[in-house]
Amino acid sequence: MREFLHAKVVIHQDFFDALRSPLLPAQCALLLLRLSAHPRMNYLLRTLPPDLTATACSHFDSLIRSSAIHILQLSQDRLSQAALDQISLPLRLGGLGLRCMVSVAPAAFLGSIAASAPLLIHVPRPHSTPPHSSALLPRLQDAYRVLRLPSKSLRLPKPCQLPSYDTLIDSLSGAPIPKLQRAISRLVDSRLLTAIITAAGDPAVKAHFTSLCQRHTSFWLSTLPTCPTFILHNDQFLLANRLRLRLPLPTSLRPAVSVVPHLSLMTTS
C-alpha cells in the first residue's frame, strides 16, 4: 500500500517541475500550485487512514514546500519555522493556502467516515457487532488524539455535536455532520495561527496577522490574472509575498522607496 501511495505522489513530479519553468510568472505558478497541485491528495486522505498515508503526505508536503520556495525565490535554509508554518495557513488567516497534508490527513479521514456513516451502518455484520471493525476503531481513536478532539473550539452547525470516536458511526448514521473535514481543518488552522503568534511573543506579529486576516486582504493572491489589471509585475509579486511572510528583502528585490509603501498597503489592507 505504501508503494502504491508513493507512486501516486511521484506521478505528479512532472507537474511540479513545470511550475518551476522560468517562462511561468510567479503569480500564475503560485495559483496553479495552490489550486491544482495542492488538492491532489485529498481523495486518498479521505479513503485511507492517516497511518498509511503519513509517508506519502510527508513526501507530497516536501514537493509543495520546495515548489513554493522556488517560485517565490526564497532560501529554505534561511526560512524560519514561523514562516514555513505561515505558508501552510489558509489565505484568510494570513498564509499562502498551502496546507500541510500530514495535518490534513486525520481531518479528511474523520470527515469521510462521518459522511459515509449512513452507509457504513448498513454493512452486513454479525448480530450485536459494532459498525466499526477492530482495525478501524484504533484509527478513529488515534485521529481524535492527534486532533485533540472533542474540543469546545470546534465550530459545528447547530445542533450538531461531535460524538466520541467509539460511537461516531452509530451517532451519525441518521444525521451526518455536514462538512466535518472543513470544520476540523479550521480548528487546526486556528491552533497553528495561535501557536505562531504565541511563539513570536511580539505585539507587532499579532498586529501583522490581525491585518492579514481582514476581509479582502488576500484578493491579490486569489484573483486569476485574466486581464492586465489583475497582473502584478513579477518582482512586485515576489516582494509582496516577502512582506506577507515578514522576510527580509534581498538587494535584488529592493524597489524604489516610493514603491514600498504601496506594496505594504496591498499586503495589509
N, C-alpha and C positions, 0 to 999 in steps of 0.2 A: 504493500500500500504506500509506503513512504517513497519507494522508487517511482510509483505512478504519480504521486504528488510532486516529486522533484521534476519529473518530465513535464508536468503541467505548468510549472514555473519557467523552466528553461525554454519552452516553446515560444515564450514571449520575448526572448532575448533580441530578436531582430527588430522588434518594435521599439524596445528601449534604445537600441543602437541608432535607430532612425531619428529619435528625439535629440540625439547629440549632434546632428548634422549642422555645420556652420551656416547652411543655407536657410535654416529654420529660425525665425526670430524667437527670442526668449519668451515673449508674451504668448505666442502660439504654442511653443513647446511645453510651457508650464500648464496651459489649458488642456492640452492633449494628455499630459501626464496625469492630471487630476481627474479629468472626465472620462478618459478612455482606458488608460492603463490601470489606474488605481482600483476601479470596481471589478477587475477581472477575477479576483479571488473570492468574491462574496458568495457565489453559488457553492463552492467547495466548503467554505466555512459554515454554511448553513446545513450541509448534508453530512459532514463528518465531525466527530468530536475533536476538541482542541488538542488533546494529547497526540492525535495522529497528524494534525496539520501544523504543529509547532515548528518543526524544522523547515517546512516549505514556507511558512509565514515569515520566518526569520530571513530566509533567502530572498523572498519577494520584497520584504521591507528594505533589505540592503540595496536591491536594484532600484527601488523607488527613491531611496535616500541619495544614492550615488548619482542618479539621473538628475534629481533636483539640484544637487550641489554643482554638477557640471553645467546645467542650464543657467543657473544664477551666478556662475563663475565664482564660487566660494571655495574656500580651502577647508577640507574636512578636518585637518589637523588643528586648525585654529577655531573651529566651531565649538562653543561651549555646550554642555548638556542642556542648558536652558534654551539655547537657540534650536537645537535638534528637537527638543520637546515642543517648542513653539511651532515648528514646521508641521508637526503631526496634529496640531489643533485645527478644528474647523475654521473656516473664514470668519464666521460670526463671533468667534472668541479670539480673533486676532492672529490666527495661524495661517498656514498655506493650504489647509484642507487635505493634507497627505497623511491620513490616519495610519497608525501602526497596526498592521494586520494581526500581530500577536495579541494586541489588546482588543481588537475587534472580534476575534475568534470566539471567546466564550459568550459574548452578547449575541452573535449571529447564531450560534448553536442553540442557545436558550430560546431565541426568537423563533427559530424553525420548529423546535419541539412544541412551543406554545401554540403556534399557528396550526400545527398538524394534530394537536390533541384530540379534536373531534373524530379524526380518522384512526388514530392510534388506539383509542378506547375500544374500537370495534375489531381490532386484530384478534383472530381466534387464539385462545389460550385456555389452559385448564381452569376449571371452576375454582373460584376464590383466589386466583393468582393475580397479583397486581399488574397493571397495564405496562409497567416498565420492566425490562429484562434485568437480570442480575448484572449484566455488563453496563447497562445504561444508568442505573441508579448511582453508582460511584462517580460517574462522569457528570451527572447533574449536580451532585454534591460538590465536586471539585470546581465546577463553573460558578456555583454560588459562593464558594470560599474565595476564589480569585477575585470575583466582582464585589465581595463583601455585601452580599445580599442575605436577607432582605434589608432595605435601607429606607429610612424616613425621607431621604432626599430624592428617592426615585419618584418621579412625577408620572403618574398614570391617569388616564381619563377616569373620572368618577363614574360609577362607584367601584371601579376595578381595584383589586388588591393582589399583590404577588403572593401566591401560596408558597409553602415550604417545598423544598426540592422533591421530597418523597411523595407529595400529593399533587405535584404540578400537573400531570396529565389528567388525573381524576378531576381536579378542581376546574380545569379549563376546558374540559371535554364538551361542556354545554355552552360556554360563552368565552371564547379565547380573548386574550388581551390584544387589541389591535396595535400593530407597530411596536411590539415589545423591544425588538432589537434597537430601534431608534431611541426609545426611552432610556434603555440601559446605556447605550453609547453616549447619550447626552450627559448621563450621570458620570461616566468615566471621563469624558472631556472636561466637565466642571471640576472634578477632583484634580485633574492634571493642571488646569489653569491655576487653581488654588495653591497647588504644590510649587509651581513656578514662582508665583508672587511671594509666597511664604519664604521660599529658599533665598530669594533675592534680598528680602528684608530692606527694600529701598522704596520709599513712597513714590519716587519717580517711575519705577517699574509698574507699580499699581496704577498710577495715573496714565501711563502709556497704554496699558491693556484696557483701562476704562474707556479711553478714547477710541481704541480699535474695535471695541465691542458695540459702539454706537451704530445705529441703523445706517445703511448705505455706505459705510466706510470701506467696504471691500468690493464695491462695484467695479473698480478698476482691475481687479483680479478675476472677476467672473464674467465681465462683458465680452462677448465674442467680437473680434476685430473685423466686423463685416463692412465697415466703411472707414475712410481716413480719419474721421473724427474720433473713432474708438481705438485708434492705434497709437501706442506710445513708442517713441524712439527707443531703440534697444538699450542705450546707456541710461536713459531715464528710467526704464522699467527695472533694470538691474539695481540702480541707485535706490529706487522706491522700495524694493524688497529688502535691501540692506537697512534702510531706515526702519522698516517694519520690524525687522529682527534685531534692531538695536546693535548692528555690527559696525565696526569702524569702516570708513570709506578709503579704499585704496587710491593711490595717486591717479591711476588710470581712469577712475570713475569720478574724480572730484570735479564738479561742474563749476561754472562761474558762480560767484557769491549770490547773484540775483536769482539763480535758479533754485538754490537750496530751499528757501522759504516756501516756494511754490510746491515743491515735491513734499516737503514736510506737512503742509496743509493737506495735500492729496492723500497722504497715508494716515492722517489722524482725524479727518473731518468728513 
